[in-house]
Amino acid sequence: MSNRSRRTFLKNSVSALGAGWLASNWPGILAAQEYAQQMAARDFPAQFAFFTPEQGADVAAMASQIIPTDDTPGAREAGCVYFIDSGLTTFLRDNQSLYTQGLKDLEAKTQELFPGAGKFSDLSSAQQIQLLTAIEKTPFFTAVRNHTIIGMFASPKHGGNRDEVGWKLIGFEDTLNFKAPFGYYDAITSPRR
Protein backbone atom coordinates (compact mmCIF):
# COMPACT_ATOMS: atom_id res chain seq x y z
CA MET A 1 0.00 0.00 0.00
CA SER A 2 2.77 2.46 0.93
CA ASN A 3 4.66 1.61 -2.27
CA ARG A 4 1.62 2.40 -4.34
CA SER A 5 1.11 5.67 -2.50
CA ARG A 6 4.73 6.62 -3.01
CA ARG A 7 4.59 5.65 -6.68
CA THR A 8 1.38 7.58 -7.14
CA PHE A 9 2.90 10.58 -5.39
CA LEU A 10 6.04 10.44 -7.55
CA LYS A 11 4.04 9.97 -10.71
CA ASN A 12 1.80 12.91 -9.88
CA SER A 13 4.79 15.06 -8.87
CA VAL A 14 6.62 14.39 -12.13
CA SER A 15 3.46 15.09 -14.10
CA ALA A 16 2.95 18.36 -12.22
CA LEU A 17 6.58 19.41 -12.75
CA GLY A 18 6.36 18.64 -16.46
CA ALA A 19 3.10 20.53 -16.78
CA GLY A 20 4.56 23.44 -14.81
CA TRP A 21 7.64 23.62 -17.03
CA LEU A 22 5.49 23.42 -20.14
CA ALA A 23 3.16 26.15 -18.88
CA SER A 24 6.00 28.48 -17.88
CA ASN A 25 7.84 27.99 -21.20
CA TRP A 26 4.78 27.89 -23.46
CA PRO A 27 5.16 31.43 -24.88
CA GLY A 28 8.80 30.72 -25.73
CA ILE A 29 7.94 27.38 -27.32
CA LEU A 30 5.26 29.03 -29.46
CA ALA A 31 7.64 31.82 -30.45
CA ALA A 32 10.31 29.28 -31.39
CA GLN A 33 7.80 27.33 -33.44
CA GLU A 34 6.66 30.44 -35.31
CA TYR A 35 10.24 31.58 -35.94
CA ALA A 36 11.28 28.11 -37.08
CA GLN A 37 8.37 27.89 -39.49
CA GLN A 38 9.35 31.26 -40.97
CA MET A 39 12.96 30.13 -41.34
CA ALA A 40 11.96 26.77 -42.80
CA ALA A 41 9.94 28.54 -45.48
CA ARG A 42 13.01 30.51 -46.57
CA ASP A 43 15.91 29.33 -48.65
CA PHE A 44 19.33 28.82 -47.10
CA PRO A 45 21.07 30.87 -45.84
CA ALA A 46 18.51 32.46 -43.58
CA GLN A 47 19.21 35.26 -41.16
CA PHE A 48 19.97 34.17 -37.65
CA ALA A 49 18.11 35.47 -34.62
CA PHE A 50 20.89 34.85 -32.08
CA PHE A 51 24.07 33.95 -33.98
CA THR A 52 26.09 36.26 -36.16
CA PRO A 53 26.63 34.79 -39.64
CA GLU A 54 30.16 33.74 -38.60
CA GLN A 55 28.93 32.09 -35.40
CA GLY A 56 26.16 30.35 -37.33
CA ALA A 57 28.72 29.00 -39.80
CA ASP A 58 30.85 27.65 -36.94
CA VAL A 59 27.89 26.00 -35.17
CA ALA A 60 26.71 24.56 -38.50
CA ALA A 61 30.21 23.16 -39.09
CA MET A 62 30.26 21.62 -35.61
CA ALA A 63 26.82 20.09 -36.15
CA SER A 64 27.97 18.73 -39.50
CA GLN A 65 30.83 16.91 -37.80
CA ILE A 66 28.49 15.54 -35.12
CA ILE A 67 26.00 14.19 -37.69
CA PRO A 68 27.93 14.25 -40.97
CA THR A 69 26.53 13.98 -44.45
CA ASP A 70 27.47 10.74 -46.17
CA ASP A 71 25.18 8.64 -48.32
CA THR A 72 22.35 10.04 -46.17
CA PRO A 73 21.59 13.64 -45.19
CA GLY A 74 23.22 15.00 -42.06
CA ALA A 75 22.84 17.96 -39.71
CA ARG A 76 23.52 20.49 -42.47
CA GLU A 77 20.65 19.25 -44.62
CA ALA A 78 18.40 19.00 -41.56
CA GLY A 79 19.09 22.66 -40.71
CA CYS A 80 20.09 21.86 -37.12
CA VAL A 81 21.82 25.23 -36.77
CA TYR A 82 18.43 26.94 -37.27
CA PHE A 83 16.86 24.77 -34.58
CA ILE A 84 19.67 25.77 -32.18
CA ASP A 85 19.50 29.44 -33.17
CA SER A 86 15.74 29.52 -32.71
CA GLY A 87 15.96 27.74 -29.38
CA LEU A 88 18.54 30.19 -28.05
CA THR A 89 16.10 33.06 -28.49
CA THR A 90 13.21 31.17 -26.89
CA PHE A 91 13.16 27.97 -24.81
CA LEU A 92 16.98 27.57 -24.63
CA ARG A 93 17.53 31.17 -23.54
CA ASP A 94 19.38 29.93 -20.43
CA ASN A 95 22.08 28.55 -22.76
CA GLN A 96 22.90 31.88 -24.42
CA SER A 97 25.94 32.64 -22.24
CA LEU A 98 27.19 29.05 -22.68
CA TYR A 99 27.10 29.48 -26.46
CA THR A 100 28.55 33.00 -26.40
CA GLN A 101 31.52 31.93 -24.26
CA GLY A 102 31.83 28.58 -26.00
CA LEU A 103 32.12 30.23 -29.41
CA LYS A 104 34.81 32.59 -28.06
CA ASP A 105 36.67 29.58 -26.65
CA LEU A 106 36.25 27.75 -29.97
CA GLU A 107 37.82 30.70 -31.78
CA ALA A 108 40.72 30.78 -29.31
CA LYS A 109 41.25 27.00 -29.59
CA THR A 110 41.19 27.29 -33.38
CA GLN A 111 44.00 29.86 -33.22
CA GLU A 112 45.90 27.81 -30.63
CA LEU A 113 45.85 24.59 -32.65
CA PHE A 114 46.02 26.15 -36.11
CA PRO A 115 47.81 29.53 -35.88
CA GLY A 116 46.84 31.85 -38.69
CA ALA A 117 43.74 29.83 -39.55
CA GLY A 118 40.49 31.68 -40.02
CA LYS A 119 37.48 30.51 -38.15
CA PHE A 120 36.51 26.97 -37.22
CA SER A 121 34.24 26.58 -40.23
CA ASP A 122 37.20 27.36 -42.54
CA LEU A 123 39.23 24.39 -41.25
CA SER A 124 39.45 21.11 -43.13
CA SER A 125 37.27 18.26 -41.92
CA ALA A 126 40.27 16.51 -40.33
CA GLN A 127 41.27 19.72 -38.51
CA GLN A 128 37.69 20.27 -37.30
CA ILE A 129 37.57 16.74 -35.89
CA GLN A 130 40.95 17.25 -34.19
CA LEU A 131 39.70 20.46 -32.57
CA LEU A 132 36.35 18.97 -31.53
CA THR A 133 38.16 16.02 -29.97
CA ALA A 134 40.17 18.51 -27.92
CA ILE A 135 37.00 20.17 -26.55
CA GLU A 136 34.62 17.18 -26.45
CA LYS A 137 34.43 17.13 -22.64
CA THR A 138 33.41 20.80 -22.34
CA PRO A 139 29.85 21.88 -21.48
CA PHE A 140 29.77 23.84 -24.75
CA PHE A 141 30.47 20.82 -26.93
CA THR A 142 27.99 18.75 -24.91
CA ALA A 143 25.28 21.38 -25.48
CA VAL A 144 25.99 21.62 -29.22
CA ARG A 145 25.99 17.82 -29.54
CA ASN A 146 22.72 17.45 -27.62
CA HIS A 147 21.00 20.29 -29.47
CA THR A 148 22.20 18.94 -32.83
CA ILE A 149 20.75 15.52 -32.11
CA ILE A 150 17.47 17.03 -30.93
CA GLY A 151 17.36 19.29 -34.00
CA MET A 152 17.98 16.32 -36.28
CA PHE A 153 15.02 14.32 -34.99
CA ALA A 154 12.57 16.90 -33.58
CA SER A 155 9.44 17.91 -35.39
CA PRO A 156 10.32 20.06 -38.43
CA LYS A 157 8.08 22.81 -37.10
CA HIS A 158 10.80 23.57 -34.52
CA GLY A 159 13.39 24.55 -37.14
CA GLY A 160 15.42 21.38 -37.57
CA ASN A 161 14.73 18.10 -39.32
CA ARG A 162 14.14 19.97 -42.58
CA ASP A 163 12.09 17.90 -45.02
CA GLU A 164 11.91 15.26 -42.26
CA VAL A 165 15.39 13.98 -43.17
CA GLY A 166 16.01 12.77 -39.61
CA TRP A 167 12.75 10.88 -39.50
CA LYS A 168 13.42 9.31 -42.90
CA LEU A 169 16.85 8.27 -41.67
CA ILE A 170 15.36 6.22 -38.82
CA GLY A 171 12.21 5.15 -40.65
CA PHE A 172 9.81 7.16 -38.50
CA GLU A 173 6.44 8.01 -40.00
CA ASP A 174 4.56 10.86 -38.35
CA THR A 175 1.15 9.27 -38.64
CA LEU A 176 -0.03 9.37 -35.02
CA ASN A 177 -1.66 6.05 -35.84
CA PHE A 178 0.35 3.34 -34.16
CA LYS A 179 -0.82 -0.26 -34.23
CA ALA A 180 -0.32 -3.19 -31.87
CA PRO A 181 1.99 -4.34 -30.48
CA PHE A 182 2.70 -0.68 -29.64
CA GLY A 183 1.95 -0.66 -25.93
CA TYR A 184 -0.01 -3.89 -26.13
CA TYR A 185 2.89 -6.12 -25.04
CA ASP A 186 3.06 -4.32 -21.69
CA ALA A 187 -0.33 -5.67 -20.71
CA ILE A 188 0.62 -9.22 -21.69
CA THR A 189 4.10 -9.44 -20.15
CA SER A 190 3.62 -7.36 -16.99
CA PRO A 191 2.31 -9.27 -13.98
CA ARG A 192 -0.82 -7.85 -12.45
CA ARG A 193 -0.53 -6.44 -8.94
Secondary structure, DSSP 8 states (H G I E B T S, - for coil): -HHHHHHHHHHHHHHHHHHHHHHHHHHHHHHHHHHHHHHHHS-SS---SSS-HHHHHHHHHHHHHHS--SSS--HHHHTHHHHHHHHHTTTTGGGHHHHHHHHHHHHHHHHHHSTT---GGGS-HHHHHHHHHHHTTSHHHHHHHHHHHHHHHS-GGGS-SGGGHHHHHHT----S---TTTTHHHHHHS---
